[in-house]
Amino acid sequence: MRQAKNLYLLIFTIFVFTSCEKTTTPEWPDQTNETKPWTRWWWHGSAVDKANLTANLEELANAGFGGVEITPIYDVKGDEDKSISFQSAEWMEMFEHTLKESKRLGLGVDLANASGWPFGGPWIDAEQACKNVQYKKYHLKSGEQLKEKIEFIQPSLVRAVNKRVDISEVKFPISGNTNLQELALDQVRFEKPLPLQTLMAFSAQGETIDFTNFVNANGILDWTAPEGNWDLYAVFQGWHGKMVERAGTGGEGNVIDHFSEEATKIFLSDFDKNVKDIDLTGLRAFFNDSYEVDDASGDANWTPLFFEEFEKRRGYDLKTKLPALFGDMDEETNQRVLCDFRETISDLLLEKFTIVWADWAESYNTIIRNQAHGSPAAILDLYEASHIPETEGTDPMRIKMATSAGHTSGKPLIACEAATWLNEHFLSTLADVKQNADNYLRNGVNHIVYHGTPYSPLGEKWPGWMFYAAVHFAPTNTWWNDLKVVNEYITNCQSFMQNATPDNDILLYFPIYDAWTERDRNVLPHFGGHSEELTAEISNKLLTQGYSFDYISDKQIRKLSYANGKIQAAGASYKTIVIPDCSTIPLETLKHLFNLAENGAIIIFENEIPSKNPGLNKFEIRQAEAQKLIDDLKFTPEENYQSAASGSGKILVGKNVPNLLNAAGIYSEELTQQGLWYNRVERKDGTCYFISNWSEKAVNQWVTLQKSGKEAVLFNAMDKTFGKARTQKNSDGQTQVYLQLKPGETIILQWYSTKVKAEAYPLWEQSALKTELNGGWEVTFEKGGPTIPAPYKTDELKSWTKQSDELQKFSGTASYKTSFEIAENNDNDYLLDLGEVHESAEVWLNGKKTGTLIGPVFQIVLQKEALQEQNILELKVTNLMANRIIDMDKNKVNYKKFYNINFAAHERENRGADGNFTAAHWEPLPSGLLGPVTISKLTQK
């Protein structure tokens, strides 16, 4: 009896605890205008008016955009009278109207501080313009006097966009030219003597004399060389001459000296002066495009206070080491002084430009969105100093420069300039756009900003105003209506990726001092422009093998701590730091790494621990201390690596980094081995995976994950459905999830710490038997141009360009209608496969929209509840802009009417005789529904 009672109590207890176990009802995260994609909004010549600003903004809001970044750009030929001078009173009135209308529509607004890029304008004179260093070397023997003047005559130089300009056509100062739109200047140097910065004499015996103040006004040095051989170095301040690229009316002029706080503040003061009576409510951020000063002739590498700034930071007078700076001493001294020079430039770009600009923005209760890539500086530190770091391009290493700094410093938003030059003009598909967005999302971006959307008056003839280097995210693009589904997809993804903490295992040191120490043809190396050679091999190896990492700089390493079993940064925690094979590392960085190990961290060195310290000042002392730190380690040989205990942590050294990571208990994600892209973050509900399949094969299998929870839910960001994931443990006790992903398909997997209340996410088995829908198609053209073609009927699906000459030049949307039967009492869902489609398709079944397909696979599930015995299928297929453009170019219809670059071709073979893009030699592209269209039964696994 007692046993029965105890059993009853046990059952009752289990029932109570089971019934009280917490469950979660999954739901999509909240969405804001920041979870939606934004777009760069080009204002050509700022030729805007209030009515068209409102109309353009309404188009963007209706298409699912969350905000705009206003960037005034070059003018439109024929509309010069409508251009509004940048930051004038009238311009500010248009800007204020935009802010008010954007607020009404729920759109955010950012503003580029310059018209075009980089920062500069007509109010920047020669004193604040970017500069370079020039030098002359003289040689004297004992008893000789210098016969020539101490002077450097800067030769003239002029570079313009897509044209030849003679220097005689350009006035000094630049602001005195009234035809800057027509000139389209990229770089200008006038022939003139350059100001002397210093004159130093160096004897073969090591004596140094400063003659800077002994050169008279005529450039004459009255000095007779004493005994010995003497080299004299005269350093001059050059005028680099970079002009603001692509500027519109009122924005043309000199680019600023980015290493001068005074120049930065003078540049920003023009906005201060003109914005006084403007309501800036709704302005989120100011924007800076990538550095791009040195994409001209030579580096901008000087500032008037450089000698003072150098000595303050590096601890010695650079004037006394000029022979080393210019490569005339022993190689080690040359390298050390050059490294100090480059590090000082980096410090100035951070402190005198980025931080000054960010502080200025905060004075307006706004933030900065900054593209630091391409800078001659430690760009991880520049990105950290930015409220919203922004990247561009497709190279994961370049993207991760911005996302890494955002992750380690805890930035809530990390942006990208998306879809720039995905293909030649008019050839990019929505599938291309999605793939580009997925590449950013998998590498840590969570704030997509398209590049971009031109403001265009509603009355402008098709295709409207356009930008020279972009996928055209404009209402005149044929796929504009279908773009909304891509925007909704990105919104759904970013609602997960925002308000999340990055969950990368590894910090990968970026050994910038190796680059600063190595002399090459450029005085300044630039970073983040392309795949970085410094870490390319190890970065690619980690990514391709499925290891997740963020880059880390020296300054950032010194802020790290160790707690709760993890290396703690301000914005995330990590399992280890990997120091790739390098030769040079600062003592302070090495000491902090060893201190982290003392406190429990595992630090991994590829190949060996570098002991060389950068820079010249007291380097022997620093290097000896670094060597002692290394020598004090007691290494134990392990299989293929060495291990040394350091306090409660470890230091591992070996050639094979993946082996070292495994020894540290860090393992790769199998997702990558299956050809899948992924990004892993931590959200309040648990670990979350963004998973996208851009391989050429479908994935239909169990996949092992490194992180898990109690139960998982799969969220389909394209159609906004979700359901409980099927999970299991493999024989090694690892968590697996079953994934079905077609090429181009994405899923978001969210783990929960509790059970979830949701239907199972459907896993499909497709019947091998397919039924082709070939009972005849009615084709009707709904919208597009140049004219709407007549409808036709066909039994054969083929490109509509083969139907008639008229259809070869048509770009737009056609409706394809057919009917099909389903057996009575049907109890199956069906897979509809459209076969080959050019390029997107809305699917309508029995008068109701089922979905929009953008490829590369055009398949959709037809649910049994929506099927009838007799069914009407309608497919609204949209092709690209290209065919209509081909016809316009063949017939010389001019839509390329812009100043400056005026519609450059992406590929050389698409340049016409005038140097501009042309599609006149293209053949019409396949368009419409090519099929075959089939249906097949589906059953759930």
C-alpha positions, 0 to 999 in steps of 0.5 A: 500500500505504501509502495503504491502511495509513493508511486502515486506521489512520484507520478503526481510530482512528475506531472506537476513539474512537467505541466509547469515546464515553461514553453515559448511561443515563437514569433518574429522579432519586432521590425523598425525602419532600421531593420528594413534596408536603406538606400543611398539617395542620389541628388543629381545637382541637388535639382530637387523640388518639394513635390518630387521629393515627396513623391520619391519618398513615397515610392521608397516607403511603399517598396519597403525601404526603411530610410535614405542616405542623401548624397548630392552628386554631379549635375544633369545636362539640360537641367542646370537651371534647376540645380541648387548649390550644396548647403545653400539656403535653398538647399537647406530648405529642401533638406528640411522638407525631406526630413519632415516628409520622411518622418511622416512616412516612417523613414530614417534619414542620413546625410553625406557631409560632402557632395560626392567624396571624399570630404571637401568643397569650394570653401576648402582653400590651399591651406586646408587641402590635402598635402604630400611630402616632397624632398630634395637631396644635396651633397657637399664636400669639405669647403664647398658651398651650395650653389643652387637654391633650396627650392622645389618647383611643383610641376603642374598636373591635371587629371579629369574624368573621361576627358583631357584638360590642360592646366591652362584651362584651370584657374587658381584658386579652384573656387574661382572656376565657374565651369567645374561641372564641365571640367570634372576635375579629379586632381590638380597641381599648379606649377609653383614653389613649395614651402620649405618645412626643414633643411637638415645636414648630415655628415658621414661621421653622424653629425646633424645640423638644422639649417631650416632657419638659415635659408633666406627668402630667396632660398639661399643657404650661406654655409660652407661645409666643414671637414667631411662629406655632407648630405643635405635633405630639404623637405617641402610641403606639397599640394596633393591636389585631390579634388572632390569626386563626382561633386554636384553644384556647390560641392566641387573643390579641394579635398581636405587634409585628413590629418589636420584637426583645423581642416576638419573643423573648417570643412564642417563649419560650412554646415554649421553656418548654413543649418542654423535655422533648420529643424534637424529632427529625424536626421539620424547620422552623417555619412562619409564614403571611403577614404579614396584620397590616394586613388590619384597620383601619389599619396596624401601623406603630409600635414603642416604640423607633422614634425610636431605630431610625430615627436609627440607620439614617437618620442624623437625628432623625425628631422634628425632621421630624414635619411632613414625616412627616405631609405638612405640608412641601413635597412633596419633603421629605414624600416623602423623610421618608416613604420613610425611615420606610417603609424603617425599618419594612422594616429592623425587620421583617427584623432584629427579626422574620425574622432573630431567628426564623430564628436561634431556629429554628437553635438547635433544629437546625431551619429556618424556612419563611416566607410574607413576602408582604403585608409592609410591607417589602422582601419579597425580603430577607425571603424571602432571610432565610428557609431555605424561602421560601414563596408562595401565590396564582396570580399569577406576579409574586407567586409569583416574589417568593419564587422569585426570592429563593430562586434568587439566594440559593441556597435548595434548596427554595422552597415554596408554599401550593397549591390555596387556593380554586381554586373554590367548596367541593367543586367543584375537580377533580384537573385543577384541582389539577394546573394549580395545581401546574404554575403553581407549578412553571413559576414556580420553586417546587419544594416543593408544600404543599397547603392543606390536610388537616384532622385528622379522627377516624375515627369522624366522620360524613362529610364529617368535619372541614373547613377553611373555605378550601381544596380538601379534601385529605382521605380523605373527598373522593371523589377521594382515591384518585385523588389519589395519581396527582397526588401521584406526578406532583408527586413526579416533577416535583420530583425534577427541579426540586430539586437543580437550579440555576435557569437564568433569563437576566435579573435584574429590579430591583424599584424599591421606593423608588418605592413608598416615596416615593409618598404614598398613603392607607396609611402603609405600602405592602405587597408581594407580595399582588397583581400589583405595579404597580411592575413589572406592565407589564414583568414581564407583557411579559417573561413573555408573550414567553418571557423568563425572569427573577428579581426582585432587590432593592437589598440583593441587587444589592450582593452580585452579582459578575461572573465567567466572562461572567455576573453571579454571585449566590450561587445562580445566574448571569445574563446581564443586569440590567434596571432597569425605568422608575423614578424613584428608586434608591439611590446605592449600588445605582447605583454597584454596577450601574456597577461590574458593567458595568466588570467586563464585565456588560451593564446595561439601563435601560428609558427612562432611568437614574434619578438621584433618590436616596431619603431625606432625609439628605445627599441633595443630595450623593448625587444630585450623585454619581449624576448625575456617574456618569451624565454621565460615560457616553459614549452612542452612538446605536444603532437604537432605543436607546443604548449606552455602553461601561463598562469591559469591559461595556456600559450600554444604554438604550431604551424597548423592553426586548425589543429591548435584550435581543436586542442583549445576545444574550438571546432568548426561548423559543419555548415561550411563543409556542406557549402552553406553560408552562416552567421551565428549570434546570441539573442535573448532567446538563445543561439541563432543561426543565419544559414543560406545555400548558395551552392549549386546543389540542394541540401537535404540532410542532417547537419551538425551544429556546434551550439544548441538549446532545448528546442529550435525553430526554423524561420523562413525569411522569404515567406515569413513562415516558421515551424519547429525544427527536427533535431537529434543527437548523433553518435558522438552526442552532438546536436544535429538539425535536419535542413532542406535548402534549395540553391539560393534559399535561406533559413534562420534557425533560432534555439530556445532554452525552453520547449516551443509551442509550434507546428513542425516545420515541413520537410518534403518528399517529392514524387518522382512523377512530374506533370507538365502544364502544357495545355496552352498559355494566354500571354498578356503584357501588363506594364512596361515599354516602350509600348505594350505589346499585343497579347498572344496564345502559345502552346510552346514556352519560349523567350518572348523575344522570339515571338516578334520584333516588337517584343525584342525591345520590350522590358516589363511584365507579362501575365501567363495564364493556364489551367490544370486539373487536380483529382477530386478529393485531393489530399496532397500539397504540390510542388510547382516548378516554373523551370527557366524564368527570366527574371522574376515571377509572381505566382497566382492560384485561383485569383489569389497571390501565392508568392513571388519567386526571384530565383535561382530556383523557381519553385513554390508549394501549392497547399492543398487547401488552395487547390481545386478540381479545376485551377487557374494558374497565373504567372506574372513574369518580369524581365530586365531593363536591358532589352529596352535599353538595347533598343534605345542605344541602337537608335541613339536615344540619349538617356546618358546626360550627366556631367562628370563620369556620365555613365561609365561602363563596368566592362571595357567591351561595353564602352562606346566611341564616346567612352560611355556605356552602350548596349548597342552591340548586345543581342536581346536577352531571354525574357519571360517564362521558358519552363517547363512548368511542372507540378508534382505531389509532395508528402511531409516526412 
